[in-house]
Each structure stands twice: as structure tokens, then as C-alpha cells.
Amino acid sequence: MKRKRKYGTAARGAAALLTSALMITAFSACSGSGGNDGGNGENAPAAASSASGGAAATNEASAAPADPLGKYDPPIEVSAVRAISEGTKFNAGESIDNNVWSRAYEDQLGIKVNYLWTTPAAQYDQKLNIAIASDDLPDIMPVSAAQLKRLVEDGQVEDLTSTYDRYGSDLTKQILSEDGGDALKSATFDGKLYALPKMSSGLGQSHVLWVRTDWLKKLNLPEPKTMDDVVRTAEAFVKQDPDGDGKADTYGLGINKDIFGYYAAMEGFFNGFHAYPNIWLKDGSGKLVYGSVQPEVKTALAKLQMMYKNGLIDKEYGTKDATKVSEAASAGKLGMFYGYFWDAGWQQDAKNANPGMEWQALPLPSADDQPARAQVPFAISSYYVVKKGTDHPEAAVKLLNFDMEKLWGKTAEPDVYNVDKGGLAVFDFALLYGEAPRKNLDAHEEVVKALDSGDPSALNAEEKGYYDSIVAYQGGDTKGWGNERMYGPQGSLGVIDDYSKNGQIMADAYFGAPTQGMTDNNATLQKLQLETFTRIIMGGAVDDFDKFVTQWNSLGGQTITDEVNAWQASQ
């Protein structure tokens, strides 16, 4: 596939490629929502810009030609709130108020940032909700989809339609529209743009099957291509002592206790049965239906129950979170798991300690003769909004332009703004953040081309980092293994790129704000789903799924279904 665009330099985590510890940081950043986590708190710094220039400055700005990166003279001051991610560190003498990004905003944009408050990520939503209720808001802040809807309905945020159109840089507009426009549509109400979506990659959250290929080789097994192959491979990994210690202490397939999301999640397994839990699909009539209550899910649950009964899945999986499952994999006790393209990073330290350990990402096996389609969630988990009445709403757009340019543009400086030369992940201090949906897939394609030709001269800084790491691995340095497993010729990103090219993607069909029914009932419905699915996997009646569907509808699911179909009709 011909590359559609090329970013000048940079990438989140480029310097992190050279050490395994920093690799893990970079992969964790990728999952951000990655997974489906993250919302508006962690890794979503809030900015705010309420300027000292006043209405006269606004009028002058509207009369002058727009400069996407124009510096304010005299400078303006902006207020802000933000979450501080757990484990955030600063260079000596620095803080969230004084770092490479805050200084650059002052020096290059003429914007002084003043934080009204900061809070741990887990407490951000609650504290912001209190601020929204009391109308004590900063000028720009990151919000969830539900908070965005509330702010728009209450008239608390600016209409950014003309501001974005006039001040958005070409790069910013390119990145924010690269998903076909869905991200911007999700921030649009009654034809007006009220927020800047925090872009990320939904494609990057599709699943692959990670397999211990050194175990396959030892046991003379083929790579699993069907769901029956998955079962046979799991059985061999349990019964044929693949680790050679003479003990029955290995498991065939890893699952975390939450079933979906994070490491060793099962979306990919369900996709092999053409089931798509937790996303909205179009049925044969074009109506939207919820994937978790479709009959294909019941078939997948029955297969998992069989595997659990036969000891192919850890009997204690219901008590083990993603970290515990990854520890089992690192300890050499697990042979397969479904997960994300970056999950090789979780095994980097284990690979360093045991160079013979080999994990390979494979396409999702299918239960029949139809290729599995990997489900892709709607990737936008948070938005940046501007408080109603802010003197310089365009400052928010300029801040986003600056962040995009310094991270992904032609003048990007990855050693300064991404991960600095001391190994600190300074990208987390940026006020606004976003990345192109195909960024990692494009990087994979370019790195493979360079490896094939031996000529890395066309690579940007991010891609060159991956290239150098892979070449070092090929020369015997195991620290580059994780990058080779992702960005190399047989890497996990190549599997996902094939999904995209071959039409093997099932995208979430709903990208609107949470409906009232979702707000009222989602917590109850999600709890019901987890309890029911766990009970069935561990030996409960498979027909309990039918009761679950009935309960789901009666406890608000039907109301939500009606709401999302009304939304679809309005599009």
C-alpha cells in the first residue's frame, strides 16, 4: 500500500526504544485507551487559556490573517486543570508548572500556563464534575464524552467551529480527520464543533493471537489457523511439558479476570466466532444492535467453558488480573494469549533473561471458513473544550497545533519533546495530545521497506529508532526484540495492517456521546455481563446466556438500543 502521508520526525516513545524499561513505558502509553481505558485523566493533560488581552485583542486577531503558530505579543496567561498520572516523574528542579513544554509555550507561543488545580488521574472525573456543577471552570480542559455532552447542553463551552477552521494547522486538520471524520463528528452538536478530539488509533486496538512459537517448534506443531487449532495447541501446551521441567505447570490460553480489555483479553477469541462484544454493529436490516447480546457470543462462551473444564485455562483465572497473567507468561508458564500489538513489550525483560523464549503475533483464527474480523472500538476517549467566554479560544487550537508539530511535524524534536535524552517521558507534560490513527501502521511499512533495502535515509526520527533497534537485535542485542516483534517484517503491526487491507475489521458503529440510558444503566449492565460470562466459563449453564440477554434488555439495554438507533437515524 502506498503511504498516504509522512510525518517529519518524532514519535511518542522514540528514545524509549533503546532500553527495555523505557519500552514498557512506551507500550503502556500506546494502550491508553488502548485499550479502552483512560478517558480524560491519565495521559490527558488539560490546558486552559483565558487571556489577559481582552476583547480588543480578540477583535484584532479576527481582523489579522490567522497564524496557526503565531506568538502572542504581549503574552497571555491561561488557566488550566489536569490529572497527574501515577508514577509521573520530573527532571531535577522541574514540575508540572515548569518543564520543557511549559517553557516552550511561553517562549514560542507567548502563552503562560497557570494550573488552577491538579489531581491524581483516578480522581480527575469526580473533581471536574464538581467544577462543572459549580461553574468554576478553567478556560480549556480535557473532558469525557459524557462531560462534553453535559457542557454543551448547559451552554458552558465555546463553539469552536470557525476558530478551528481558521486557526487549525494543516497537520492538525490532517490528523483529526484521518479517521474519515468520525472523531470530529463525535465532537459536533447541531452542526457546531464544540471540542477538539484527542486522537488515537482504533486500528491499534484490534487483537492478534500471541503464541510461544519456540514451544510450537519443540512440540512439532503448526501455527494455529482455526479455532480447532487453538484448542489443540492449548491442549499440547498443557499436556506435553513444553517448558521441559517435568511438571504439569503450564497453561494453554491466558485470560484475565475482566475477560475484556488489557493484557490477555478475549475480544480476539470472540471475534474468531464472529462475535463482537462491547461494540455496536449493524444487523441485516441496518439497525444497530449490541454485540454482547448476539447469539455468536453464546457459541464462544461454550467453547471457553470446554477449554476451562479441560484444564487448558488457569482454573484461578477469575482472580487474576492482567498483570498476574503477564507474570505467568514471563515466567514461561503460558503458551498463548489474545492481545494488542504492543504486548511483546510486556515480555521484553523475560526475553532478556531467557533469549530462547519466542513470541509471535498471528492473525485471529476463525471457527469456520470465513476469515475472522478484528473488532475496533471508537478510539476517542477524551476531548479538549474551551470555557464559554474565554477571550482567546484560538489559543487552544494553537496549543494543539504546537503539540502536533513538535511531536509529529517536520520540525519535530523527539529528544526534546517526546522522551528526552535522559530517558524521561516528557510527552506526558504536553497540554494537549493526539496522534494519527495510522501512525504505527505507516511506521511499520516504512521500517520494513528500509530493512529490505538496507537504506534508512527516508525514515523519520521515530522510524529510524525502530530501525536501529531491530538491526541491533538482528546483530544479537535482545533489547531490540520487542520492537522487532512489532515493527519488523513478521511484526504484529503487519498482521493488523493486513486486517485493514483485506477488509477484516469490524468497527464500532456508534460514536456518539453516551445516551441517557447509557449514563443511567451501563454500570449495572457491565456488571451483569461480567458475572454471567464468568459463571458460564467456569461451568455454569450455557443457556444462562439467554437469560442474560433478557435481563440486559429489561435493565436498560432496550432503551439504549432505541437511543442509538435514533442517533443513527439523525446522522
N, C-alpha and C positions, 0 to 999 in steps of 0.2 A: 504494500500500500504506500502510495506516495505521501510523504509527510506534509501535512497541511500548514503547519506553522512551526517556527523555530524561535525559541526564546534565547536571548543573547547569552546570558550566563545564569549561574546560580541554581540553587535548589535547597530546599529545606533539608538539612542534614548532610550537605555535601562533604563537609570536613569530617562528619561523623563516620564516613565510610572507612576511615583508616584504623579505627580501633573498635574492638567488639563491643566494649561498653557503650561507646557513643552510637554504634549501630543500633543497639537496642533502643536507645533514646529516639533515634530517627524513626524506627519502625513503630514505636508506640505513638509517635506523633502522627504517622500515617493513619493509624487505626482510628483516630479520633472520632471519629464518629462512628472511623471506622468502623468502624463498625457501626454502630448505631448509637453511640454514646455521645455524650459530650455537650450537647446543647450549647448554651450561651455562657457557660462558666469556664471550664478548663480549656486552656489554649485559645480562648476567645477574648483577648484584651479589649476593654472598652475605651473609646476615646470620647472626647466631648469638645465642642468648640463654640463657646459663647464669647464673642469677641469684644474687645474694648473699642472697636472702631465706630459702632453705632450705625444708625440708618444712613448717614451721609456716605459712609464707606460702602454700604450695600448699593446705594444708588450709583456711586462712581464705578463700582465693579460691574454693574449691569450695563453701564454705558461703554466700558472699555472692552476690547477683544478678550475673550476668555483665554487664560493660560493655565493648562491643567496642573502645572507645577510652579505657578507664579508665586513669588515670595511677597508676603505682606510687609509693607513699609509705610507707617510704623508697624511693628509686630502686634499681634493679637494674642490674648490669653484665652485658653479654652478649659472648661471643666471636664472632668471625667470620672467614671467609676469603673472598677474592673475586679475580676476574680484573680487570685494568685494561685496558680496550680501547685499541688502538693509537690514538694521537692525542688521548687524553683530556687535557683542559686544566682548570685550576682558576683561580678568581679569585685575585688577589694575596693572599698570606698564608694561603691555604686549601690543603687537601689532602683525601685520602680520609677522614682521621680528623677533619677539621674543615671542614664545609661546611653548606649550608642544611639538608640532610636530617639530618645527624648532630645538629645543634643542635636541630632540631625534635623529634627522637626524645627527646632529653634533656628539653627544656622542656615538651613536651606529653604525652609518654608516660611519662617517668621512666625511660627506657632508655638507658644509656650503652653505646655500641658500641666494643668493642676488637677490632681485626683481629689475628688470630694471624699471618697472612701474606697478601700479595698477590702476584700473578704476571701476566705478560702472558697475554692470552687464549689464545694458541696453546699455552701450556704448562700451562694450568689442569687439563685432564683428567689428564695424567700426574702432576702433583703431588698432585691429590686422590686418585688411585688409590693412591699411596704412603701417604697418610694413612689411607685406608680399610684397607689391608693391615696397617698398624701399629696400627690402632685409636686413632689420635691425631687425633680429630675435633673441630671446633668444634661448638657447640650447634645451629646452623642453617646449612645450606649449600645452594647450588644443585647439582643433580646431573643427569646424563643418565638416560634411561630404563634403560640397561644398569646404571648405577651404582645406581639406585633398586632394581632387582630384586636385585642382589647384597646391598645393605644390609639389605633386608627379609629375605632368606633367612638372613643371618648374624645377625639379631636386633640390629642396631646402631642402629635408628631407632625413634622413638616411634610408637605407634598414635595418630593424631590424630582418630579418628572422633568421639568425644564432645567433644573440645576444639574442633574446627571447628564442630560442631553448636551448641555453647553460646556460643562467642565470635565466630564469624563474623558480620560485619555484614550487613544486608540487601543492601547494594550489592555486597559481596564475593560473597555467595552467588548473587546475580543474575548477575554477570559470569561466575563459574566454572561456572554451569550453563546458560549461554545457548547452548551448542552442543548442547543436548539431553542433556547428562550424560556424553558420551564422555570429556571431559577428566578428570573425577573418577573415572570407571570405570578409566581408564588408571593412576590412582594408587592403586587399590584392589586388595588381595590378600586372598583368603579372606574377603571381606566387610568388610574393615577398611581405612580410609583412612590411608595412610602418608606422604602428601606433599600439598603444595599446588601444583597445576599452574600453570606460568607461561602465562597465557592469551594467545593471539594469534588472528589471523584466518586460517583456511584459505581462506575465500572470497577474501580479498585476494590470495591467491597464484595464483588462476586467471589464465589468459592472455587477452590481447587481441592483435589484429594492429595494429601501429603502421605508418602509411603516410604518406609525403610527399604530402599532398593538393594542395599547390601544384604538384607535378610532375604529378599526375593532371590538374589543370586545364590546365596548359601543353600536355600531350600529348592533351588531349580524351579522357581515359579515364574510365570509370565506376569507382566504388568496387568492389573485388573482393568478390564474394559466394560464389564457388565456388572449389575448388582449381584448376580450369582457369583461372579469372580470375586467381588468384595467379600462375600460370605466365606468362600473357600479360602481366600488368602488370610482372612482373620482367623479362621479355624487352624490353618497351618501355623500361624504365628503364635497361637496358644498351645498347640499340642506337639509341635516338632522342635521345641527348645532352640529357637533361633539365636539366642544370646550365648548358647553353649555352656551354661553354668550347671546343667543337670537338674535344674529346679523348674517346677511349673509356676513360674512367676512373671509371665509376660501376658499382655493383653493385645487382642487383635485390633480393636477400634476404640479410640478415646472419645468420650463425651463429657462436657462439663455439666454441672448440676442445673444450670439455667437453660440448657438444651440449645438455645439460640443466642447468638452474639458472642463476641470474644473468641478466645482460642479454643479449638476443638468444639466448635459449634456445629449444628446439624442441618443448617439450611441446605447445604450441598447434597447431603444424603436424601432429604425430602425431594429436592429438585430432580434426583435420579428417578423418582416415581412420578414426575410431572406434577408435583405438589409444591405450592409456593406459600408457606406460612408467613403471616405478618405483613403481607403486602396486598394491595388491591389489584384485581385482574378484571378483564372484560370477558364475560361469558359469551356463548354462541349468539345471543341476541344483542350484544353490545352493551349490556348493563354491567355495572361494576359489582363485583362480589368479593368477599374477603377470603383470601387464600387459606386461612387456618381452618375454615369450616367446610372445605370441599372434600369430596369422597376420597380423592387420591391421598389425602393426609392419613386417613384410616389405614390404607394399604401399607404406607411407610411405617406407621406405628406398629402394625402387626409384625413386620419384618424385624424391627428393632426389638420387639418383645422376644421373638425367636432367638435372636443373637444374644440377648441378655440371659435368657433361660439356659442357653448352651455354653455360657461362660466366655463368650467372645468379647463381652463388655465387662468392665470392672463392676463387680457386684455392689461396690460402695460409691458408684458414680454420683448418686443423688446427694452425696455430702461433699463432693469435691468441686471446687471452683476451677476456673481456667488456669490459675497459677499452679494448683496441685496437679492438674493433668499435664501441664508443660514440664513439671518436675519429673513426672514419670517418664515422659519422652526423653528428657535429658539424661535420665538415669539408665536409659536403654531398656525400658520395660514396656514400651508401646510401639506398635508397628504401623498404625495408620491413624490419621485423623483428618477431618474436613476443616478447612480454614481459609485464611486470606493469603494474598501473595507474599506478604511480609513475614509470615510466620517462621520462615527459616531463621530469622533474626533471633527468635526465642531459643534456638538450638546452637547459636554460634559458640558460646562458651563450652558446650558439650562437645562440639566438633573440635575445638582447640584441644580439649583433653583427650578425645578419642577420635583421631583422624580417620579411622576406619568406618565411623558412623556416616551413613549417606542417606539423605532425604531427597526425594524428587517430587515435584508437583506434577500431577497428572490431570487430564480433563475429567469432568464428572462422569462416572459410569452411569449407564441407563438401565432401567429394568426391562426395556423392550427394544424393538428395532428402531425406535425414534430417538435421535440424539437428545441428551439432557440439555435443558436450557437453564443457565445460571440466573437466579433472581438478583435484581439490582434495586436497592432501596432508593428512594428520593434522597439525594445527598446533602441537601441544605438543612442544617440543624439550627442555624442561628442567623441573625440579621443585625445590621447596624442601622440605627434610626437617629434622627435629629429632633430635638425637642422643639415643639411649636414656639415660634417667636424668636428663635436664635438669630442673631444679627448676621452671621456668616454661615449659612447652611452649606455653601460650596466648600467650606474648609474640610468638611467630612469627605467629600469627593476627592479633594486634593490630597488628603492624608492617604486615602486608598490608592490613588494614582502613584504616590511616592512609594508606598509599600510594595505595590506590584512591580514598579520599575526597579527598585533596589533588590528585590528577590528574583524576579523573572525577566527583567528587561535587558536592553542592550548595554546599559551602564551598570548592571547588577554587580555587586561586590559580595560574593558568598562568604569570604573570610572576615568580612566586617559585619554584615547584617544577618547572616544565617547561623552558622556555627563558627565562632571566632577562632583565631589561631591557638588559643589556649584550650579549645575544646568545649567552650560554653555555648549552649543552645540559646543564643541571643534573639533568635526569631520570635521567641515567646514574649518579648517585650514590645513588639510592634503593636500599635494601636488597633489596626485593622489587618485582617489577613484573608487570603484566598489563594487558590491555585487552580490551574486549568484542569478540567476533567480528564483530558488525555495526556497530561504531562508525563506520567510514569510510563505509559504505553509508548509514547513517542520516544522517550529516553531509551527504552529497551530497543526499539527498532534502530535507533542511531548507534547505540553501543554495539549491537550485533553487526551492523554494517562495518564499523571500524575494526572490530575483531576479525571479520572476514578479510578485509583489505589490508589490515596492519597499519592503517593510516588514521590516526585520531584527530587530524588537524581541523576537521569540520565540527568537532564536538564542542558544546558549551561547557562551562565550568562544572556543572552538575554531572553531565555525561562523562566528562573526562575523569572525574573522580571515580565513577563506577568502572570505567575502562581500566584505569590504573590498578584499581583493587582486584579486578578479575585477572589481569595479566600477572599481578603478583601471586594470586592464588594458583594460576597455571604454572608458576615457577616454584611452587612449594610452600607459599605462605598461607596457612589455613585461615588467617584472619579475613581473607577476602572471599571465603566460601559463601557466606550469606548473600553477598552481592551477586556472586556468580549464579546462585540458585534462583535469584530474582531476575537479574538483568542479562544473564548470559544466554547463549544460543538455545539452551534447553530450560530456560528460566520460567518461573511461574507467570511472569507478565506475558510471556509468549503464549501461554495457554489462554489467558484472558483476552489477549489480542485476537486469537483465533475465534473465541466466542463472538467477539464483536464483528469480525469479518464474515462469519458464517451464519449470522442471524440466530445465535444460540443465547440470546439474552431475553429475560423476562423482566421488564422494568415495572416498577410500581406505577400504577395508572393514576394514583391520586397524589397531587402535590399542592393541594390547598391547605389553608390554615385548619387547625383542629376544629371540628364541628362542636356544637354544644353537647351532642351526645357523647363524643369522644372525651370531652372535658369531664362530663358527669360520670362516665361509666368505664373508661379504659382501664383504670386500676383494678376494678373488680373483674373485668373480662380477662385481663392478662393473668391475674392470679388464678382464675378458674382454668385457663388454658394450661398453665404450668402444672398445676395439681393434677389435672386429668391426664395429660400426656405422660407425666412421670409415673402415675399409677398404672397406666396401660403398659408402658415399657417394662415396669417391674413385675408384671404378671397379672394385672387386673383384667377384667373382661374387655376385649377389644370393642365390643358393642357399646361400651361406655362412651365411645366417641359420638355415637348418635344422640345420646342423652346430652352430651356436651353441646352439640350443635343446637339442640332445642333450648337449652339453658342460655346459651350465648345470645340467641335471638331474643329471648324473653327478658334478659337482663340489660337490654340496651343495644344489642347488636343489630336488630332490625331497624331501630331508629337511626343508627349510624349509617346503615346501608342506604336508607331512604335519603339521608342528608348528602352522602357523597354522590348519589345519582342525581340529586337536584343540582349539586355543584357541577357535575359533568354536563348536564343539560344547559347550564348557563355559560359554558365556555365557548 
